């Protein structure tokens, strides 16, 4: 009778441990995904809440990226200062 418990059911404890490790890993992945999705949403919504003086910062960034020329940059800066 003792051999039945050792041979057949002795692995139950290991499988239960594997099950709980698997559940914990799934929980960590879900929490990680939720945190990352919230931070991405925050970075998107930050563009919607730009302060009024950020137009100059946007213009500087566009010039730094090469989206506009120096002449366009100077013209737009003059327009913003009016």
C-alpha positions in Angstrom: 0.0 0.0 0.0 2.9 2.4 0.8 4.3 2.0 -2.7 1.1 3.3 -4.3 1.5 6.6 -2.5 5.2 6.9 -3.4 4.9 5.9 -7.0 1.5 7.2 -8.2 0.6 10.2 -6.0 4.0 11.4 -4.8 4.3 13.8 -7.8 1.2 15.6 -6.7 3.2 18.1 -4.6 5.5 18.9 -7.5 2.6 19.5 -9.9 0.9 21.7 -7.4 4.1 23.8 -7.0 4.4 24.0 -10.8 0.7 25.1 -11.0 1.2 27.9 -8.5 4.4 29.1 -10.1 2.6 29.3 -13.4 -0.3 31.3 -11.8 2.2 33.7 -10.2 4.0 34.2 -13.6 0.7 34.9 -15.3 -0.2 37.5 -12.6 3.2 39.2 -13.0 2.7 39.4 -16.8 -0.8 40.9 -16.4 0.4 43.5 -13.9 3.4 44.4 -16.1 1.1 44.7 -19.1 -1.3 46.9 -17.2 1.4 49.2 -16.0 2.9 49.6 -19.5 -0.5 50.3 -21.1 -1.2 53.0 -18.6 2.2 54.7 -19.1 1.6 54.6 -22.9 -1.8 56.2 -22.4 -0.3 58.9 -20.2 2.3 59.8 -22.8 -0.4 60.1 -25.5 -2.6 62.3 -23.3 0.2 64.6 -22.3 0.2 66.0 -25.9 -3.4 67.0 -25.4 -2.7 69.0 -22.2 0.2 71.2 -23.5 0.5 74.6 -21.9 0.2 77.7 -24.1 3.9 78.5 -24.1 4.7 75.0 -25.4 4.3 76.2 -29.0 7.9 77.5 -28.9 9.0 74.1 -27.5 7.2 72.3 -30.3 8.7 74.7 -32.9 12.2 74.1 -31.5 11.7 70.3 -31.6 10.5 70.4 -35.2 13.6 72.5 -36.2 15.9 70.1 -34.3 14.3 67.1 -36.1 14.8 68.8 -39.4 11.1 69.1 -40.2 11.4 72.8 -41.0 14.2 75.0 -42.3 16.0 77.8 -40.5 14.0 80.4 -42.5 10.7 78.8 -41.6 11.8 78.5 -38.0 12.6 82.3 -37.8 9.4 83.2 -39.5 7.3 81.1 -37.1 9.1 82.4 -34.1 8.3 85.9 -35.2 4.7 85.0 -35.6 4.6 83.4 -32.1 6.1 86.5 -30.5 3.4 88.8 -31.9 
